[in-house]
Structure formats: structure tokens, C-alpha cells
Amino acid sequence: MKMLRNFSLLLSLLSLTLLWSACIKTEFDEPPVGGVVVELTPNKTIKALKALHLTPGGFDRITDDIIIGGEVVMDDRSGNYYKTIVIQDETGGIEVKFNDASLYGSYPVGRKIYIRCQDLLLTDYNGLTQLIGSTVEQGGVLEDVGITEAQARLKVVGGAYSTSPVAPKVVNITSINADMISTYIRLEDVQFITADTGKTWADPVTQFSLNRTIEDCDKRQLVIRTSGFADFAGQKTPGKNGAIEGVLGVFGSTYQLFIRNADAAAGMTADRCASTGQGTVVDISSIRAGFSGTTTVVPSGKKIRGIVISDRAGNNLNNRNIYLQDGTAGIVVRFSAAHSYNLGDEIEVNVSGQELSEFNGLMQVNNVPLANSLGLAAGKSVTPRVVTVAQLNANFNAWESTLVQIENASITGGTTLSGSRTVNDGSGSITMFTQTTATFSGNPVPANAVKVTAIVSDFNGKQIILRNASDIQ
């Protein structure tokens, strides 16, 4: 009988095991799209909450029982944000800072978030309003502290996951305003300026954050700010025109766009802006030929196109000037403000109605608005004209503002390159001038014969100027 009872017990256990096994799912469900049912009702909009920050650069404690709600439009998944999310409702958006990282696990883009704001604080970072948890004194100065894990359990409630996350508001650069700060926007028909085309978003080696600049076809610009810790920091910016999406920020008076990841610029696939306005591209030589000897105005309908042969990184020229050369000649273009064109950039400049004059003997198109210029391509080069110093002196006016190369040359007149030095190749001599601000001004004068590549210039007399240290070989 004992054996029978044991056998019956075994059958019962086996049946229960089979029944329990039949109930087990071998594949787990995805989290429900609807998320968590939240019984919280916001009683203040995000815009109204931000209006309670009355102490710029300081801290305002929230004493009322305020509840806000919004959808996450930026998280820290890519590393472009750190310990911070941005939430947005129909009235605006706000940065919410935490004391912990990897927030995207709990508060990913597209999730609804509710925050009980009482006893939290409002502050700002150079004009960017933020919601934080508390403060701590460091060296006699109050510093912000993000919402701690303990605070988050009491104050922050994650709600539903949206099936259609907040769509970006389509804007243009001129329509951006303070109400859009910390909201998700989309800019169309924009492109990176030539100087920032094909460059890394940030510095992945030093992990320094960097600014890159986009522009529309009217040359209006906006900064793109990227953290060196972003997982796409080492990827290259696109070279074409199109759309880019991100969260708008501000630093002082400068608007900045922060993108979620490199896919935010996936829409930049169209041809770049192709015009600086009405006019016909003419040879630089024809512009030079129109100079009367005194200040002249370039006739209307004229544009020039060429390759930048000066190197602003070498810092051996004014930051408003470039030397531009095409297949016929070269000329200095002096802009009305500091430019961002680099050595090897191909650009177009509308010179219609601009002043054509000389500055200490050097011909220039003067005070040209930056909006009159357009970057077309980067990484171009001009082959220098190989000449003797005697040939250079004989053809100086025709070759002014072009690139030349002098072989078997000696450099004398000092121990470093800074200042006026003399270049002699046996056929003659010419002055080489290097500004003290040049990055290579302290380099020693070579003791042996060298090959010198330089720009033909003029400062009340014939001279040549180096672009960078590698111009001496």
C-alpha cells in the first residue's frame, strides 16, 4: 500500500510539473506600449514652471505643490547629454538634471514623465533653465545637485511610452526664439559651413566638446554643439544640404542645437546651396584689370570663384582676409567680419558693387559681407608656380596674391622666422614677412638651402608670406 501511495504521489507531482511547464512562455513580451497607468494630473505647464525662475544664475526653490508632465525628447543614450533629460509639453520644454547616469533605461525618448516639483529647485546654466534636486556648497559657492535616486522615487513618475513620439517643430534659423529652448525642432534646407564639412562632430580623442556651424542658403547660421563623450563624436559631418533635428539650447545669447545621434542629420542628402545671389562668375584677372589706381567700385553682376590659398590656422594674416586664386590670377578678399574659410576651400564671392582698393599697395576687394560668400568644396589645392626670385620681381604685379615656389633658397636676417627676413636664390632677393602672431613665428631660420612655398604679397613694397610651417622644406 505504501508503494502504491508513493506511486500515486509521483503521478500527481508529474502532472503538476507538466501543467506548470505548459504555462511557461519561452519568449518574453516586450514592455507594454501603453506603459504605466499614472494617476497624476499636471497642474502647471512647463512654460509656467520656468517662469518661476526669478534669479538668473541663482536658485529658486519650488514651494507649491506643482505637478508637471511632459514627454522625453532627449535622453542620455548617445552620451551627448549626461545625467540629464529634456521633457516637453505643448507649451515648452525644460532640462531635468539627475544625480545618476544611464537615464535612458528609465526615461527614454518617447516616454511620458510626471514630476512632483515641490522642494525641487529651478536654476540656469548661462541662460538655460534647469530643474534640479538640491544644492551643495563648494568653496563658499552654491553648486547644483541633480535629482537623487531617493528623490526620484518620490518625485518622478514614468508614464506611458508613446507610439508616436513628439514630432519636431519645423522652423528656420531666423524664426528661432526663446520659447523654443529645450524643445525638439527641425531645420530644413541647411548645410554645414565649408569649414565644418567632413569634420568630426566633436573630439573623440580628448573628449572635448566642439561647436560646428550650419547655415541656410542666405548664410544665416546656427551652432551645433556636441559632447566629446557622444558615441558619434568621431563620425564626420555631412557635406550636403537638407534637414537636421535636435533640441534647442542656449549659451548666453547664442542658440545651440543638440542632436540625439548622427541619424539626426540623415536628411542632409541634397545638393548644397549653389548661389551667392544674382550675377555671373568672372575671372579674378578681370576684376583686377578694373582697378583704376584709386578706390573703384566693382560693376554689378560680378562674382568670383577660386580656391583659398591662405591658411587661417597659421595665423599669419588678419582673420578677416583671405587670398583667393583661380586659373587666371589671385586677389585678397577682406570680409566685414572674421571668416571661417580654410586653406583649400573652394568658394564663391559676390563682389558686385564692392570696393576695389589697395591697402599699403596690396589690391583687395574690401569690406565684403560674409553673406556674399559661399563655400563650395573643401580639400582643394593650387599648384604653386615654380619661379626664381628674379622672375618673381619682374612679374610681381601680375603674380600678386598667387602661390609661388622658390627652390634652393637661403633665408637670412634673424634667428627665427618672426619679422622681415630675406630670401635669396642666387638670382635675386625678396623680403619674407612673418607676423609675431603666426603659429610658426618662433621657428628657427633654417641654416641650409630650402624650398620655400609662399604667397606673393605687398606691404609698401614687394614681399612674400608663408601660410604655415610646412611651407619651408
JOSUL-V723045 format. One record per residue. RES is the residue in one letter. SS is DSSP state (H for helix, E for strand, - for the rest). NEAR is the number of other C-alpha atoms within 8 Angstrom. D_FIRST is the distance of its C-alpha to the first C-alpha in Angstrom with 1 decimal. Layout:
res:RES ss:SS near:NEAR d_first:D_FIRST
res:RES ss:SS near:NEAR d_first:D_FIRST
This chain:
res:M ss:- near:4 d_first:0.0
res:K ss:H near:5 d_first:3.8
res:M ss:H near:6 d_first:5.3
res:L ss:H near:7 d_first:5.0
res:R ss:H near:8 d_first:6.2
res:N ss:H near:8 d_first:8.6
res:F ss:H near:8 d_first:9.8
res:S ss:H near:8 d_first:10.5
res:L ss:H near:8 d_first:12.3
res:L ss:H near:8 d_first:14.2
res:L ss:H near:8 d_first:15.3
res:S ss:H near:8 d_first:16.6
res:L ss:H near:8 d_first:18.4
res:L ss:H near:8 d_first:19.9
res:S ss:H near:8 d_first:21.1
res:L ss:H near:8 d_first:22.7
res:T ss:H near:8 d_first:24.3
res:L ss:H near:8 d_first:25.8
res:L ss:H near:8 d_first:27.0
res:W ss:H near:8 d_first:28.6
res:S ss:H near:7 d_first:30.2
res:A ss:H near:6 d_first:31.7
res:C ss:H near:6 d_first:33.4
res:I ss:- near:6 d_first:35.1
res:K ss:- near:5 d_first:38.8
res:T ss:- near:4 d_first:40.0
res:E ss:- near:4 d_first:43.6
res:F ss:- near:5 d_first:44.8
res:D ss:- near:5 d_first:47.2
res:E ss:- near:4 d_first:50.7
res:P ss:- near:5 d_first:51.7
res:P ss:- near:6 d_first:52.6
res:V ss:- near:8 d_first:56.3
res:G ss:- near:8 d_first:56.8
res:G ss:- near:9 d_first:55.8
res:V ss:- near:7 d_first:55.1
res:V ss:- near:7 d_first:56.2
res:V ss:- near:8 d_first:58.8
res:E ss:- near:4 d_first:60.0
res:L ss:- near:6 d_first:63.3
res:T ss:- near:7 d_first:66.7
res:P ss:- near:10 d_first:69.6
res:N ss:- near:7 d_first:72.5
res:K ss:- near:9 d_first:75.1
res:T ss:- near:11 d_first:76.0
res:I ss:H near:15 d_first:76.2
res:K ss:H near:9 d_first:79.9
res:A ss:H near:8 d_first:80.2
res:L ss:H near:9 d_first:78.1
res:K ss:H near:10 d_first:80.3
res:A ss:- near:7 d_first:83.3
res:L ss:- near:8 d_first:82.1
res:H ss:- near:12 d_first:82.9
res:L ss:- near:6 d_first:86.4
res:T ss:- near:8 d_first:86.8
res:P ss:- near:9 d_first:87.5
res:G ss:- near:9 d_first:86.3
res:G ss:- near:7 d_first:84.6
res:F ss:- near:11 d_first:81.5
res:D ss:E near:11 d_first:80.9
res:R ss:E near:8 d_first:77.9
res:I ss:- near:11 d_first:76.3
res:T ss:- near:6 d_first:76.1
res:D ss:- near:6 d_first:75.2
res:D ss:- near:7 d_first:71.8
res:I ss:- near:11 d_first:72.3
res:I ss:E near:13 d_first:69.7
res:I ss:E near:14 d_first:70.6
res:G ss:E near:14 d_first:68.7
res:G ss:E near:12 d_first:69.4
res:E ss:E near:14 d_first:68.1
res:V ss:E near:16 d_first:67.9
res:V ss:E near:15 d_first:70.7
res:M ss:E near:12 d_first:70.7
res:D ss:- near:16 d_first:68.0
res:D ss:- near:15 d_first:67.9
res:R ss:- near:10 d_first:65.9
res:S ss:- near:11 d_first:68.9
res:G ss:- near:10 d_first:70.3
res:N ss:- near:16 d_first:73.5
res:Y ss:- near:13 d_first:72.5
res:Y ss:- near:7 d_first:70.9
res:K ss:- near:13 d_first:68.8
res:T ss:E near:13 d_first:70.3
res:I ss:E near:15 d_first:69.6
res:V ss:E near:14 d_first:72.0
res:I ss:E near:16 d_first:71.0
res:Q ss:E near:16 d_first:73.2
res:D ss:- near:11 d_first:73.5
res:E ss:- near:4 d_first:76.1
res:T ss:- near:8 d_first:78.8
res:G ss:- near:13 d_first:78.5
res:G ss:E near:15 d_first:76.4
res:I ss:E near:15 d_first:75.8
res:E ss:E near:12 d_first:74.5
res:V ss:E near:12 d_first:71.5
res:K ss:E near:14 d_first:71.2
res:F ss:E near:13 d_first:68.0
res:N ss:- near:10 d_first:67.3
res:D ss:- near:9 d_first:64.7
res:A ss:- near:9 d_first:64.9
res:S ss:- near:8 d_first:62.8
res:L ss:H near:14 d_first:63.1
res:Y ss:H near:10 d_first:62.5
res:G ss:H near:6 d_first:58.8
res:S ss:- near:6 d_first:58.9
res:Y ss:- near:12 d_first:62.2
res:P ss:- near:12 d_first:63.0
res:V ss:- near:11 d_first:65.9
res:G ss:- near:13 d_first:65.2
res:R ss:E near:13 d_first:62.9
res:K ss:E near:13 d_first:64.1
res:I ss:E near:14 d_first:64.5
res:Y ss:E near:14 d_first:65.2
res:I ss:E near:10 d_first:66.8
res:R ss:E near:11 d_first:67.3
res:C ss:- near:13 d_first:70.6
res:Q ss:- near:9 d_first:71.3
res:D ss:- near:8 d_first:72.1
res:L ss:- near:11 d_first:72.3
res:L ss:E near:13 d_first:75.7
res:L ss:E near:15 d_first:78.1
res:T ss:E near:15 d_first:80.3
res:D ss:E near:12 d_first:82.0
res:Y ss:E near:9 d_first:82.6
res:N ss:- near:8 d_first:86.2
res:G ss:- near:11 d_first:86.0
res:L ss:E near:10 d_first:82.5
res:T ss:E near:12 d_first:80.6
res:Q ss:E near:12 d_first:77.1
res:L ss:E near:12 d_first:74.4
res:I ss:E near:15 d_first:73.0
res:G ss:- near:15 d_first:70.8
res:S ss:E near:10 d_first:73.1
res:T ss:E near:8 d_first:75.9
res:V ss:E near:8 d_first:76.4
res:E ss:E near:8 d_first:79.6
res:Q ss:E near:7 d_first:80.7
res:G ss:- near:4 d_first:84.0
res:G ss:- near:5 d_first:85.2
res:V ss:E near:6 d_first:84.3
res:L ss:E near:8 d_first:81.5
res:E ss:E near:8 d_first:79.2
res:D ss:E near:9 d_first:76.6
res:V ss:E near:12 d_first:72.9
res:G ss:- near:13 d_first:70.5
res:I ss:E near:12 d_first:67.7
res:T ss:- near:10 d_first:65.1
res:E ss:H near:8 d_first:61.3
res:A ss:H near:6 d_first:61.0
res:Q ss:H near:10 d_first:63.7
res:A ss:H near:10 d_first:62.3
res:R ss:H near:8 d_first:59.0
res:L ss:H near:7 d_first:61.1
res:K ss:H near:9 d_first:64.0
res:V ss:E near:11 d_first:63.0
res:V ss:E near:10 d_first:60.7
res:G ss:E near:12 d_first:59.9
res:G ss:E near:12 d_first:59.9
res:A ss:E near:12 d_first:59.6
res:Y ss:E near:10 d_first:60.2
res:S ss:- near:10 d_first:63.1
res:T ss:- near:6 d_first:62.9
res:S ss:- near:6 d_first:66.7
res:P ss:- near:9 d_first:67.9
res:V ss:- near:8 d_first:71.3
res:A ss:- near:6 d_first:74.0
res:P ss:- near:9 d_first:76.9
res:K ss:E near:7 d_first:80.2
res:V ss:E near:8 d_first:82.8
res:V ss:E near:10 d_first:85.9
res:N ss:- near:8 d_first:88.9
res:I ss:H near:10 d_first:90.3
res:T ss:H near:5 d_first:93.0
res:S ss:H near:6 d_first:90.8
res:I ss:- near:8 d_first:88.4
res:N ss:- near:6 d_first:88.6
res:A ss:H near:5 d_first:87.0
res:D ss:H near:5 d_first:84.7
res:M ss:H near:12 d_first:82.9
res:I ss:- near:14 d_first:82.1
res:S ss:- near:14 d_first:78.3
res:T ss:- near:14 d_first:77.8
res:Y ss:E near:14 d_first:76.8
res:I ss:E near:13 d_first:79.9
res:R ss:E near:12 d_first:81.0
res:L ss:E near:12 d_first:84.4
res:E ss:E near:10 d_first:85.7
res:D ss:E near:9 d_first:88.5
res:V ss:E near:14 d_first:88.5
res:Q ss:E near:14 d_first:88.7
res:F ss:E near:16 d_first:88.7
res:I ss:- near:10 d_first:92.2
res:T ss:H near:12 d_first:93.3
res:A ss:H near:10 d_first:93.1
res:D ss:H near:10 d_first:89.3
res:T ss:- near:12 d_first:88.4
res:G ss:- near:8 d_first:86.1
res:K ss:- near:8 d_first:85.5
res:T ss:E near:10 d_first:82.2
res:W ss:- near:14 d_first:81.0
res:A ss:- near:14 d_first:80.9
res:D ss:E near:13 d_first:81.1
res:P ss:- near:10 d_first:77.7
res:V ss:- near:6 d_first:79.0
res:T ss:- near:6 d_first:80.4
res:Q ss:- near:10 d_first:78.1
res:F ss:E near:11 d_first:81.2
res:S ss:- near:11 d_first:81.3
res:L ss:E near:11 d_first:84.1
res:N ss:E near:10 d_first:86.0
res:R ss:E near:10 d_first:86.7
res:T ss:E near:11 d_first:89.0
res:I ss:E near:12 d_first:88.8
res:E ss:E near:13 d_first:91.8
res:D ss:E near:12 d_first:92.5
res:C ss:- near:9 d_first:95.3
res:D ss:- near:7 d_first:97.8
res:K ss:- near:9 d_first:97.0
res:R ss:- near:10 d_first:95.2
res:Q ss:E near:9 d_first:92.6
res:L ss:E near:11 d_first:89.3
res:V ss:E near:12 d_first:87.5
res:I ss:E near:12 d_first:84.0
res:R ss:E near:11 d_first:82.3
res:T ss:E near:14 d_first:79.4
res:S ss:- near:14 d_first:77.5
res:G ss:- near:15 d_first:77.5
res:F ss:- near:11 d_first:73.8
res:A ss:- near:11 d_first:73.2
res:D ss:- near:9 d_first:71.1
res:F ss:- near:9 d_first:73.9
res:A ss:- near:14 d_first:76.7
res:G ss:- near:10 d_first:77.6
res:Q ss:- near:9 d_first:77.7
res:K ss:E near:9 d_first:81.2
res:T ss:- near:11 d_first:82.8
res:P ss:- near:10 d_first:83.6
res:G ss:- near:11 d_first:87.2
res:K ss:- near:11 d_first:87.4
res:N ss:E near:14 d_first:87.8
res:G ss:E near:13 d_first:85.2
res:A ss:E near:13 d_first:82.7
res:I ss:E near:13 d_first:80.9
res:E ss:E near:12 d_first:78.5
res:G ss:E near:13 d_first:77.6
res:V ss:E near:14 d_first:77.7
res:L ss:E near:14 d_first:81.1
res:G ss:E near:11 d_first:81.9
res:V ss:E near:12 d_first:85.1
res:F ss:E near:11 d_first:86.7
res:G ss:- near:6 d_first:89.7
res:S ss:- near:6 d_first:91.7
res:T ss:E near:7 d_first:90.2
res:Y ss:E near:10 d_first:87.5
res:Q ss:E near:12 d_first:84.7
res:L ss:E near:12 d_first:82.0
res:F ss:E near:12 d_first:78.6
res:I ss:- near:12 d_first:76.4
res:R ss:- near:11 d_first:72.6
res:N ss:- near:9 d_first:72.7
res:A ss:H near:9 d_first:75.0
res:D ss:H near:6 d_first:73.9
res:A ss:H near:11 d_first:75.9
res:A ss:H near:11 d_first:79.0
res:A ss:- near:9 d_first:77.5
res:G ss:E near:8 d_first:79.9
res:M ss:E near:14 d_first:83.0
res:T ss:E near:8 d_first:83.7
res:A ss:E near:7 d_first:87.1
res:D ss:- near:7 d_first:90.5
res:R ss:- near:9 d_first:92.1
res:C ss:- near:7 d_first:94.8
res:A ss:- near:7 d_first:97.8
res:S ss:- near:7 d_first:100.9
res:T ss:- near:12 d_first:102.7
res:G ss:- near:6 d_first:104.7
res:Q ss:- near:6 d_first:107.5
res:G ss:- near:10 d_first:109.8
res:T ss:E near:7 d_first:110.4
res:V ss:E near:8 d_first:109.4
res:V ss:- near:10 d_first:112.6
res:D ss:- near:12 d_first:113.3
res:I ss:H near:14 d_first:113.6
res:S ss:H near:9 d_first:117.0
res:S ss:H near:8 d_first:118.3
res:I ss:H near:10 d_first:117.3
res:R ss:H near:9 d_first:119.1
res:A ss:H near:6 d_first:122.1
res:G ss:- near:8 d_first:122.4
res:F ss:- near:11 d_first:123.1
res:S ss:- near:6 d_first:126.7
res:G ss:- near:6 d_first:127.1
res:T ss:- near:7 d_first:126.4
res:T ss:- near:10 d_first:123.5
res:T ss:E near:11 d_first:122.6
res:V ss:E near:8 d_first:120.1
res:V ss:- near:13 d_first:117.9
res:P ss:- near:7 d_first:118.6
res:S ss:- near:8 d_first:115.9
res:G ss:- near:8 d_first:113.3
res:K ss:E near:13 d_first:112.8
res:K ss:E near:13 d_first:109.6
res:I ss:E near:12 d_first:109.1
res:R ss:E near:13 d_first:106.1
res:G ss:E near:10 d_first:105.6
res:I ss:E near:15 d_first:103.4
res:V ss:E near:16 d_first:103.3
res:I ss:- near:16 d_first:104.9
res:S ss:- near:11 d_first:104.7
res:D ss:- near:12 d_first:101.7
res:R ss:H near:11 d_first:100.9
res:A ss:H near:7 d_first:98.3
res:G ss:H near:11 d_first:101.2
res:N ss:- near:11 d_first:102.9
res:N ss:- near:15 d_first:106.4
res:L ss:- near:8 d_first:107.5
res:N ss:- near:6 d_first:107.5
res:N ss:- near:8 d_first:104.1
res:R ss:- near:10 d_first:105.8
res:N ss:E near:12 d_first:107.4
res:I ss:E near:11 d_first:106.3
res:Y ss:E near:13 d_first:108.3
res:L ss:E near:15 d_first:107.7
res:Q ss:E near:16 d_first:108.8
res:D ss:- near:11 d_first:108.9
res:G ss:- near:5 d_first:110.5
res:T ss:- near:8 d_first:114.0
res:A ss:- near:14 d_first:114.2
res:G ss:E near:14 d_first:112.6
res:I ss:E near:15 d_first:113.0
res:V ss:E near:13 d_first:111.7
res:V ss:E near:12 d_first:109.8
res:R ss:E near:12 d_first:109.8
res:F ss:E near:13 d_first:107.1
res:S ss:- near:9 d_first:107.4
res:A ss:- near:7 d_first:104.3
res:A ss:- near:8 d_first:102.2
res:H ss:- near:9 d_first:100.5
res:S ss:- near:5 d_first:97.3
res:Y ss:- near:11 d_first:98.5
res:N ss:- near:11 d_first:97.8
res:L ss:- near:11 d_first:99.6
res:G ss:- near:12 d_first:99.0
res:D ss:- near:16 d_first:98.2
res:E ss:E near:13 d_first:100.0
res:I ss:E near:13 d_first:101.2
res:E ss:E near:13 d_first:103.5
res:V ss:E near:11 d_first:105.9
res:N ss:E near:12 d_first:107.9
res:V ss:- near:13 d_first:111.3
res:S ss:- near:11 d_first:113.2
res:G ss:- near:8 d_first:115.7
res:Q ss:- near:11 d_first:114.7
res:E ss:E near:11 d_first:117.2
res:L ss:E near:13 d_first:118.4
res:S ss:E near:13 d_first:120.1
res:E ss:E near:10 d_first:120.6
res:F ss:E near:8 d_first:119.2
res:N ss:- near:7 d_first:121.3
res:G ss:- near:9 d_first:122.2
res:L ss:E near:11 d_first:118.6
res:M ss:E near:11 d_first:118.2
res:Q ss:E near:12 d_first:115.3
res:V ss:E near:14 d_first:113.9
res:N ss:E near:11 d_first:113.7
res:N ss:E near:9 d_first:111.4
res:V ss:E near:12 d_first:109.1
res:P ss:- near:9 d_first:106.3
res:L ss:H near:10 d_first:102.9
res:A ss:H near:9 d_first:102.0
res:N ss:H near:11 d_first:104.6
res:S ss:E near:11 d_first:102.5
res:L ss:E near:12 d_first:99.5
res:G ss:E near:12 d_first:97.4
res:L ss:E near:11 d_first:96.9
res:A ss:E near:9 d_first:95.2
res:A ss:- near:11 d_first:94.4
res:G ss:- near:7 d_first:94.8
res:K ss:- near:9 d_first:98.1
res:S ss:- near:7 d_first:100.9
res:V ss:- near:9 d_first:104.6
res:T ss:- near:5 d_first:106.2
res:P ss:- near:9 d_first:109.0
res:R ss:E near:7 d_first:112.5
res:V ss:E near:8 d_first:113.6
res:V ss:E near:10 d_first:117.1
res:T ss:- near:11 d_first:119.6
res:V ss:H near:13 d_first:120.8
res:A ss:H near:9 d_first:124.2
res:Q ss:H near:8 d_first:122.7
res:L ss:H near:10 d_first:120.7
res:N ss:H near:9 d_first:123.8
res:A ss:H near:6 d_first:125.8
res:N ss:- near:8 d_first:123.2
res:F ss:H near:10 d_first:121.8
res:N ss:H near:5 d_first:122.3
res:A ss:H near:6 d_first:120.7
res:W ss:H near:11 d_first:117.7
res:E ss:- near:13 d_first:117.2
res:S ss:- near:14 d_first:113.5
res:T ss:- near:15 d_first:112.2
res:L ss:E near:13 d_first:110.3
res:V ss:E near:12 d_first:112.3
res:Q ss:E near:12 d_first:111.7
res:I ss:E near:13 d_first:114.2
res:E ss:E near:11 d_first:113.8
res:N ss:E near:8 d_first:115.1
res:A ss:E near:13 d_first:115.8
res:S ss:E near:13 d_first:116.5
res:I ss:E near:12 d_first:115.7
res:T ss:E near:8 d_first:117.9
res:G ss:- near:7 d_first:119.0
res:G ss:- near:7 d_first:116.2
res:T ss:- near:6 d_first:113.2
res:T ss:E near:9 d_first:110.6
res:L ss:- near:15 d_first:110.4
res:S ss:- near:12 d_first:111.1
res:G ss:E near:9 d_first:114.4
res:S ss:E near:10 d_first:117.1
res:R ss:E near:13 d_first:117.0
res:T ss:E near:12 d_first:119.2
res:V ss:E near:12 d_first:117.9
res:N ss:E near:12 d_first:120.3
res:D ss:- near:13 d_first:119.8
res:G ss:- near:6 d_first:123.3
res:S ss:- near:8 d_first:124.5
res:G ss:- near:9 d_first:124.7
res:S ss:E near:11 d_first:122.8
res:I ss:E near:12 d_first:121.0
res:T ss:E near:11 d_first:119.3
res:M ss:E near:12 d_first:115.5
res:F ss:E near:13 d_first:114.3
res:T ss:E near:13 d_first:111.0
res:Q ss:- near:10 d_first:110.1
res:T ss:- near:8 d_first:108.8
res:T ss:- near:7 d_first:105.7
res:A ss:- near:11 d_first:104.7
res:T ss:- near:10 d_first:101.5
res:F ss:- near:9 d_first:103.4
res:S ss:- near:13 d_first:106.6
res:G ss:- near:9 d_first:106.0
res:N ss:- near:9 d_first:105.4
res:P ss:E near:7 d_first:108.0
res:V ss:- near:10 d_first:110.9
res:P ss:- near:8 d_first:110.3
res:A ss:- near:6 d_first:112.7
res:N ss:- near:5 d_first:112.8
res:A ss:- near:9 d_first:113.7
res:V ss:E near:11 d_first:111.0
res:K ss:E near:12 d_first:110.2
res:V ss:E near:11 d_first:110.4
res:T ss:E near:12 d_first:108.8
res:A ss:E near:12 d_first:110.1
res:I ss:E near:15 d_first:111.2
res:V ss:E near:15 d_first:114.9
res:S ss:E near:11 d_first:115.8
res:D ss:E near:12 d_first:118.8
res:F ss:- near:10 d_first:119.7
res:N ss:- near:7 d_first:123.5
res:G ss:- near:6 d_first:123.6
res:K ss:E near:12 d_first:121.7
res:Q ss:E near:12 d_first:118.3
res:I ss:E near:13 d_first:114.9
res:I ss:E near:12 d_first:111.6
res:L ss:- near:13 d_first:108.3
res:R ss:- near:12 d_first:105.0
res:N ss:- near:11 d_first:102.7
res:A ss:H near:9 d_first:102.6
res:S ss:H near:5 d_first:101.7
res:D ss:H near:11 d_first:105.1
res:I ss:E near:8 d_first:106.6
res:Q ss:- near:6 d_first:105.6
